[in-house]
Amino acid sequence: MKLYHGYGHTHDLLLYGHVFNRKTVSRKRYSTNVFSNILYLLRLFFVKPVAHIPVELRWQHQVLQNKTELDGFIKFEWASAQSVPAGWHPVEVQHRDGTETITGTGELFVPHRTQYGFISDIDDTIMISHSATWFKRLRILFTTNPHTREIFGGVQKHYQLLALSNTTAEAPNPFFYVSSSEWNLYDYLEDFFTYNNLPRGAFLLNHVKQWKELLKTGKTKHEGKLIRVTRILQAFPHQQFILIGDNTQRDPVIYRAIAEKYNGRIHAIYIRNVVAGKAAATRELLNQLQQQTGIYTCLFSSSDEAINHSRAIGLIG
């Protein structure tokens, strides 16, 4: 049983996970050998979900029951009977099968009541992925590992500054990382973020794929990202959000739709200019959005440009 970082507040808590027929790969020591990296990645997709089995969540003095979905997915959404302080909290889910009990442990993230929250894409926004080019994306995925995967320069500095925007280190702003990457890559991504000293947060990823679907990794309908971002906004109605993405795929269009629907909830939108041929169209979209809604927008090629813009609008000091 694999649990992912949950999130929420006292009245709206969410926890996700999966049940598989064998233990998932969790590797902390990596090799620079290409074949070792390929084998490690392949093993992440050799999973067999277990569908429609009962699972039980134990939270404080509450016990909630549910069943896994067809792809083994676990989803719990509940209101806490007791007030939940800000911070990270342990959580446990169990499946009982006769005399055998399978237990999954994880953590649930309750943000501090800060002014801002941050929702960021991952591929080609934080890590270099070449999402727009199928062959390059797979080549990088297969030949690197979480410690050798290349990150855009200055991302750590920008995100660390944003985490402290209008708050303190004791009560950092929350980060949510929304990606088209599959839940298979959860440990991979979490290790990459820890290794690169990026703000800790909750991941919202895409449906698990099996080995025969590996060549389709990262390919998904973009409505899924729209739904996940919308869910975060609904869960935290008292915070303004900053959206960060890139122009390799559909982030500008998705973020525009969110900004138009939740005008007054979005403080700024940052789009990394990865595809030069889309720069003019992306700039026009962002300029129109800023004129129509007053939301700050920034198309940037380097993180230094994004940092300077954040300072100019008073988002960071």
BELBEL-V304533 format. One record per backbone hydrogen bond with DSSP energy under -0.5 kcal/mol. CO is the residue of the C=O (numbers start at 1). NH is the residue of the N-H. Records with the same first field share a line. If there is no record, write none. Layout:
CO = NH ; NH
This chain:
1 = 3
2 = 18
6 = 109
7 = 14
9 = 12
10 = 80
12 = 9
13 = 78
14 = 7
15 = 76
16 = 4
17 = 74
18 = 2
19 = 50
28 = 30
33 = 37
34 = 38
35 = 39
36 = 40
37 = 41
38 = 42
39 = 43
40 = 44
41 = 44 ; 45
42 = 45 ; 46
43 = 46
45 = 47 ; 211
48 = 21
49 = 51
53 = 68
55 = 66
56 = 94
57 = 59 ; 64
58 = 92
59 = 62
62 = 59
64 = 57
66 = 55
68 = 52
69 = 72
72 = 19
73 = 69
74 = 17
76 = 15
78 = 13
83 = 85
87 = 110
89 = 108
91 = 106
92 = 58
93 = 104
94 = 56
95 = 97 ; 102
97 = 100
100 = 97
101 = 103
102 = 95
104 = 93
106 = 91
107 = 6
108 = 89 ; 110
109 = 8 ; 111
110 = 87
112 = 114
115 = 240
116 = 174
117 = 242
118 = 120 ; 176
119 = 244
120 = 178
122 = 125 ; 126 ; 127
126 = 152
127 = 124 ; 129
130 = 133 ; 137
132 = 134
133 = 137
134 = 138
135 = 139
136 = 140
137 = 141
138 = 142
139 = 143
140 = 144
145 = 148 ; 149
150 = 128
152 = 155
153 = 303
154 = 158
155 = 159
156 = 160
157 = 161
158 = 162
159 = 163
160 = 164
161 = 164
162 = 165
163 = 173
164 = 167
168 = 171
169 = 172
172 = 112
174 = 118
175 = 202
176 = 120 ; 178
177 = 204
181 = 206
182 = 185
183 = 186
185 = 189
186 = 190
187 = 191
188 = 192
189 = 193
190 = 194
191 = 195
192 = 196
193 = 198
194 = 197
202 = 177
204 = 179
206 = 183
210 = 213
211 = 214
213 = 216
214 = 217
216 = 219
218 = 220
221 = 224
222 = 226
223 = 227
224 = 228
225 = 229
226 = 230
227 = 231
228 = 232
229 = 233
230 = 234
231 = 235
232 = 236
236 = 239
240 = 117
241 = 267 ; 268
242 = 119
243 = 270
244 = 121
245 = 272
250 = 254
251 = 255
252 = 256
253 = 257
254 = 258
255 = 259
256 = 260
257 = 261
258 = 262
260 = 263
262 = 265 ; 266
265 = 241 ; 267
267 = 296
268 = 243
269 = 298
270 = 245
271 = 300
272 = 247 ; 274
274 = 276
275 = 278
276 = 279
278 = 282
279 = 283
280 = 284
281 = 285
282 = 286
283 = 287
284 = 288
285 = 289
286 = 290
287 = 291
288 = 292
289 = 293
290 = 294
296 = 269
298 = 271 ; 300
300 = 273
302 = 305 ; 306
303 = 307
304 = 308
305 = 309
306 = 310
307 = 311
308 = 312
309 = 313
310 = 315 ; 316
311 = 314
